[in-house]
Amino acid sequence: MSNNINTVLGVLAGTAVGAIIGMLYAPDKGINTRRRISEKAIEAKDQLAESALNLKDSVVDSVSSKKETLDSKLDTIITDASYKADEVITKLEAKLKDLKERNKRIQKTA
């Protein structure tokens, strides 16, 4: 995601710098050149704002998707753990029953 941000910012910055340099070397009156620079700066600002909003929306969508995936995986883990706990309890109950039977046999022989 950081790479995308850097790419967008680099393209926008390069476009703005290129437009300004091109206008500065263009044979036109100073007032016209300054007006065009101002217009181009406003356009670049608007494009940057639009790109930032699009990037924000993309990040929000990505985070929401990952959160849903994480929630789903967490539910699966909890369910699996619950079944495993039931299995462990069942095995412990069986072991306890065996131990009680052994204890009864030992007490009868003693």
C-alpha positions as CSV (number, residue, x, y, z in Angstrom):
1,M,0.0,0.0,0.0
2,S,2.9,2.4,0.8
3,N,4.3,1.7,-2.7
4,N,1.1,2.8,-4.3
5,I,1.1,6.1,-2.3
6,N,4.6,6.8,-3.3
7,T,3.9,6.1,-6.9
8,V,0.8,8.4,-7.0
9,L,2.6,11.2,-5.2
10,G,5.6,10.8,-7.5
11,V,3.5,11.0,-10.6
12,L,1.6,14.0,-9.4
13,A,4.7,15.8,-8.3
14,G,6.5,15.1,-11.6
15,T,3.5,16.3,-13.6
16,A,3.3,19.5,-11.5
17,V,7.0,20.2,-11.8
18,G,7.0,19.5,-15.5
19,A,4.1,21.8,-16.2
20,I,5.6,24.6,-14.2
21,I,9.0,24.3,-15.9
22,G,7.3,24.1,-19.3
23,M,5.3,27.3,-18.6
24,L,8.3,29.1,-17.3
25,Y,10.2,28.5,-20.5
26,A,7.2,29.3,-22.7
27,P,7.4,32.6,-24.6
28,D,4.4,34.4,-23.0
29,K,3.8,37.4,-20.8
30,G,4.6,37.0,-17.1
31,I,1.0,37.6,-16.0
32,N,-0.3,34.9,-18.3
33,T,2.4,32.5,-17.1
34,R,1.7,33.1,-13.5
35,R,-2.0,32.7,-14.1
36,R,-1.4,29.3,-15.9
37,I,0.9,28.2,-13.0
38,S,-1.8,29.1,-10.5
39,E,-4.4,27.2,-12.5
40,K,-2.2,24.2,-12.9
41,A,-1.4,24.2,-9.2
42,I,-5.1,24.2,-8.4
43,E,-5.6,21.4,-10.8
44,A,-2.8,19.4,-9.3
45,K,-4.2,20.1,-5.8
46,D,-7.6,18.8,-6.9
47,Q,-6.1,15.7,-8.5
48,L,-4.1,15.0,-5.4
49,A,-7.2,15.4,-3.2
50,E,-9.1,13.1,-5.5
51,S,-6.3,10.5,-5.5
52,A,-6.1,10.8,-1.7
53,L,-9.8,10.1,-1.3
54,N,-9.6,7.2,-3.7
55,L,-6.6,5.8,-1.8
56,K,-8.5,6.3,1.5
57,D,-11.5,4.4,0.1
58,S,-9.3,1.6,-1.1
59,V,-7.5,1.3,2.3
60,V,-10.9,1.3,4.1
61,D,-12.2,-1.4,1.8
62,S,-9.1,-3.4,2.3
63,V,-9.1,-3.1,6.1
64,S,-12.8,-4.0,6.2
65,S,-12.2,-7.0,4.1
66,K,-9.3,-8.1,6.2
67,K,-11.3,-7.5,9.4
68,E,-14.1,-9.7,8.1
69,T,-11.6,-12.4,7.2
70,L,-10.0,-12.1,10.7
71,D,-13.4,-12.3,12.4
72,S,-14.3,-15.4,10.4
73,K,-11.0,-17.1,11.2
74,L,-11.4,-16.2,14.9
75,D,-14.9,-17.7,14.9
76,T,-13.5,-20.9,13.3
77,I,-10.7,-21.1,15.9
78,I,-13.1,-20.6,18.8
79,T,-15.4,-23.3,17.4
80,D,-12.5,-25.7,16.9
81,A,-11.2,-25.0,20.4
82,S,-14.7,-25.7,21.8
83,Y,-14.8,-29.0,20.1
84,K,-11.3,-29.9,21.2
85,A,-12.2,-28.9,24.8
86,D,-15.2,-31.3,24.6
87,E,-12.9,-34.1,23.3
88,V,-10.4,-33.5,26.1
89,I,-13.2,-33.5,28.8
90,T,-14.6,-36.7,27.3
91,K,-11.1,-38.4,27.4
92,L,-10.5,-37.1,31.0
93,E,-13.9,-38.5,32.1
94,A,-13.0,-41.9,30.6
95,K,-9.6,-41.9,32.3
96,L,-11.3,-40.9,35.6
97,K,-13.7,-43.8,35.2
98,D,-10.8,-46.2,34.6
99,L,-9.0,-44.9,37.7
100,K,-12.1,-45.3,39.9
101,E,-12.5,-48.9,38.7
102,R,-8.8,-49.6,39.4
103,N,-9.1,-48.0,42.8
104,K,-12.1,-50.2,43.6
105,R,-10.2,-53.3,42.5
106,I,-7.2,-52.3,44.6
107,Q,-9.4,-51.7,47.7
108,K,-11.2,-55.1,47.3
109,T,-7.8,-56.9,47.2
110,A,-6.4,-55.1,50.1
